[in-house]
């Protein structure tokens, strides 16, 4: 979805017998759907990319594998495709994306990006005892919760899951996902100011708008864009 929520980009693909994973499909196509007119039309094909982000003036940046297996960032301005940086470039500054104007990238991050980049940046971590002691949830160096280790058919395990554990707007309240705990499998809402918490209805979810506007700290590489 673009920044103004009027256009949705999506990829179209077709299964075929390939030697490697079909993430970069030779039969891939990029399409766009206009929400108001309900018009669906092709944008670029072939589109052998699974990672792409949007720019101003309908520009599209996408990562494409080279013949050597490296990832090359490319730019489509509506007429032609050009290379950006070098293959497997580890860091591409925003000002190096274009020369005619100041670019403003837009990308919607996944819940995996939130878990791997946003939670550590906000000081959330799980401290695991080297022995069989309890694990501790710490937020900004303050302990809030302790979890004992469980034992199942596959051996010892911890009942927390940081995936879908998120802060509510304002960062005071933290929704902790504990789906595998024996005494309460569900979600906890923790007040990081008072340390108090309460149980939420099972399978509660918080859906945040995670994009380059709400998470301005990101890195552009030959493989696309990632939160940091």
C-alpha positions as CSV (number, residue, x, y, z in Angstrom):
1,X,0.0,0.0,0.0
2,X,1.3,3.5,-0.9
3,X,1.6,6.3,1.6
4,X,-1.9,7.8,0.8
5,X,-3.6,4.4,0.9
6,X,-5.1,4.9,-2.5
7,X,-3.0,2.3,-4.4
8,X,-2.0,-1.3,-3.5
9,X,0.9,-3.0,-5.1
10,X,1.0,-6.8,-5.3
11,X,3.1,-9.4,-7.0
12,X,1.7,-12.1,-9.3
13,X,3.5,-15.3,-9.9
14,X,3.2,-18.7,-11.4
15,X,4.7,-22.0,-10.1
16,X,7.3,-23.7,-12.2
17,X,10.0,-26.2,-11.5
18,X,13.1,-24.2,-10.5
19,X,16.5,-25.3,-9.3
20,X,16.4,-22.9,-6.3
21,X,13.7,-21.3,-4.1
22,X,11.2,-19.4,-6.1
23,X,11.6,-16.2,-4.0
24,X,13.1,-14.4,-7.1
25,X,10.7,-15.9,-9.7
26,X,11.4,-15.5,-13.4
27,X,7.6,-15.5,-13.9
28,X,7.0,-12.8,-11.3
29,X,5.0,-9.7,-12.2
30,X,4.3,-6.4,-10.4
31,X,0.7,-5.2,-10.5
32,X,-1.1,-2.3,-8.9
33,X,-4.7,-1.9,-7.7
34,X,-6.4,1.5,-7.5
35,X,-8.7,1.4,-4.5
36,X,-11.2,4.1,-5.6
37,X,-11.6,2.9,-9.2
38,X,-11.0,-0.8,-8.4
39,X,-8.8,-0.9,-11.4
40,X,-6.1,-3.6,-11.5
41,X,-3.3,-3.3,-14.0
42,X,0.3,-4.6,-14.6
43,X,3.2,-2.3,-13.8
44,X,6.4,-4.3,-14.5
45,X,7.2,-7.7,-15.9
46,X,9.2,-9.8,-15.5
47,X,9.6,-8.8,-11.8
48,X,12.0,-11.4,-10.3
49,X,11.9,-9.8,-6.8
50,X,10.3,-10.5,-3.5
51,X,11.6,-7.3,-1.8
52,X,10.7,-3.9,-2.9
53,X,9.8,-0.4,-1.6
54,X,8.2,2.7,-3.0
55,X,9.6,6.1,-3.7
56,X,8.1,9.5,-4.7
57,X,6.7,10.1,-8.2
58,X,5.5,6.5,-8.5
59,X,9.1,5.2,-8.3
60,X,9.7,1.6,-7.3
61,X,12.9,0.2,-5.8
62,X,13.3,-3.6,-5.9
63,X,16.1,-6.1,-5.3
64,X,17.0,-8.5,-8.1
65,X,19.5,-11.4,-8.1
66,X,22.4,-11.2,-10.5
67,X,23.8,-14.2,-12.5
68,X,26.4,-14.6,-9.7
69,X,23.7,-14.8,-7.0
70,X,24.3,-11.3,-5.6
71,X,21.4,-8.9,-4.9
72,X,21.3,-5.7,-7.0
73,X,19.0,-2.8,-6.0
74,X,17.2,-1.4,-9.0
75,X,14.9,1.6,-9.6
76,X,11.9,1.8,-12.0
77,X,10.7,5.3,-12.7
78,X,7.7,4.3,-14.8
79,X,9.7,4.1,-18.1
80,X,13.0,2.4,-17.5
81,X,15.0,0.3,-14.9
82,X,18.4,1.4,-13.6
83,X,20.8,0.0,-11.1
84,X,21.3,1.7,-7.7
85,X,24.7,1.1,-6.1
86,X,26.7,-2.1,-6.4
87,X,25.5,-5.7,-6.0
88,X,25.3,-6.7,-2.3
89,X,25.8,-3.1,-1.3
90,X,25.7,-3.1,2.5
91,X,24.5,0.5,2.9
92,X,23.0,2.9,0.4
93,X,22.3,6.5,1.6
94,X,18.9,7.9,0.8
95,X,20.5,10.8,-1.1
96,X,22.2,8.3,-3.4
97,X,18.9,6.8,-4.6
98,X,18.1,9.6,-7.0
99,X,19.8,12.7,-8.5
100,X,16.8,14.7,-9.7
101,X,15.1,15.2,-6.3
102,X,15.2,14.3,-2.6
103,X,13.8,10.8,-2.3
104,X,11.4,9.8,0.5
105,X,11.2,6.0,0.7
106,X,8.0,4.3,1.9
107,X,7.9,0.7,3.1
108,X,5.6,-1.3,5.4
109,X,7.5,-3.4,7.9
110,X,6.5,-6.8,9.1
111,X,6.0,-8.1,12.6
112,X,9.3,-9.8,12.2
113,X,11.0,-6.5,11.6
114,X,9.3,-5.2,14.8
115,X,10.6,-8.1,16.8
116,X,14.1,-8.0,15.5
117,X,14.7,-4.3,15.3
118,X,12.1,-2.2,17.2
119,X,11.9,-4.2,20.5
120,X,15.7,-4.2,21.1
121,X,15.8,-0.5,20.3
122,X,13.1,0.1,22.9
123,X,15.1,-1.8,25.5
124,X,13.1,-5.1,25.6
125,X,15.0,-8.3,26.2
126,X,14.6,-11.7,27.8
127,X,17.4,-12.7,30.2
128,X,17.8,-16.5,30.4
129,X,19.5,-18.2,33.3
130,X,22.4,-20.5,32.2
131,X,21.0,-23.2,34.5
132,X,17.3,-24.0,35.1
133,X,16.5,-20.7,36.8
134,X,13.7,-18.5,35.7
135,X,13.9,-16.2,32.6
136,X,13.3,-12.5,33.2
137,X,11.6,-9.9,31.0
138,X,13.5,-6.6,31.2
139,X,12.5,-3.3,29.7
140,X,15.0,-0.5,29.8
141,X,17.1,-2.5,32.4
142,X,14.1,-3.0,34.7
143,X,12.7,-6.5,35.5
144,X,9.0,-6.9,35.1
145,X,8.2,-10.6,34.9
146,X,9.8,-14.0,35.6
147,X,9.0,-17.2,33.7
148,X,9.9,-20.7,34.8
149,X,11.0,-23.3,32.3
150,X,8.5,-25.9,31.2
151,X,9.0,-29.5,30.0
152,X,7.1,-31.0,27.1
153,X,7.4,-33.9,24.7
154,X,10.3,-32.2,22.9
155,X,12.1,-31.3,26.1
156,X,12.6,-28.0,28.0
157,X,11.0,-24.8,26.6
158,X,10.1,-21.2,27.6
159,X,6.5,-20.2,27.2
160,X,7.1,-16.6,25.9
161,X,7.0,-15.5,22.3
162,X,8.3,-12.1,21.3
163,X,6.6,-12.3,17.9
164,X,3.5,-10.1,18.2
165,X,4.7,-8.7,21.6
166,X,4.3,-4.9,21.1
167,X,4.2,-1.6,22.8
168,X,0.9,0.3,22.7
169,X,1.1,3.9,21.3
170,X,3.0,6.0,23.8
171,X,5.3,3.1,24.9
172,X,4.0,2.9,28.4
173,X,2.0,-0.3,28.1
174,X,3.6,-3.5,26.7
175,X,1.6,-6.4,25.4
176,X,3.5,-9.6,26.2
177,X,2.7,-12.7,24.3
178,X,2.9,-15.9,26.5
179,X,1.0,-18.4,24.4
180,X,2.5,-21.6,25.9
181,X,2.4,-21.0,29.6
182,X,0.7,-23.7,31.6
183,X,-1.0,-21.4,34.2
184,X,-2.1,-18.8,31.6
185,X,-1.6,-19.2,27.8
186,X,-2.4,-15.8,26.3
187,X,-1.4,-12.2,26.5
188,X,-0.4,-9.9,29.4
189,X,-0.6,-6.1,29.4
190,X,2.2,-4.7,31.4
191,X,2.3,-1.1,32.8
192,X,6.0,-0.2,32.5
193,X,5.6,2.7,34.9
194,X,4.0,0.9,37.9
195,X,5.1,-2.7,37.0
196,X,1.5,-3.9,37.3
197,X,0.0,-6.2,34.7
198,X,-3.3,-7.8,33.8
199,X,-4.5,-10.7,31.7
200,X,-6.1,-9.9,28.4
201,X,-8.7,-12.0,26.5
202,X,-6.9,-14.9,24.8
203,X,-5.6,-14.2,21.3
204,X,-5.7,-10.4,21.8
205,X,-3.8,-8.6,19.1
206,X,-2.4,-5.1,18.6
207,X,-1.9,-4.0,15.0
208,X,0.4,-1.1,14.6
209,X,1.2,1.0,11.5
210,X,4.8,0.0,11.0
211,X,6.3,1.8,8.1
212,X,9.2,4.2,7.3
213,X,7.1,7.1,8.5
214,X,6.5,5.6,12.0
215,X,9.9,3.9,12.2
216,X,12.3,6.4,10.6
217,X,15.4,4.3,11.5
218,X,16.1,1.9,8.6
219,X,18.9,0.8,6.3
220,X,18.8,0.4,2.5
221,X,21.0,-2.3,1.0
222,X,21.3,-4.2,-2.2
223,X,18.7,-6.6,-0.7
224,X,16.1,-3.8,-0.1
225,X,15.1,-2.0,3.1
226,X,15.3,-3.1,6.8
227,X,14.5,-1.6,10.1
228,X,17.4,-1.0,12.4
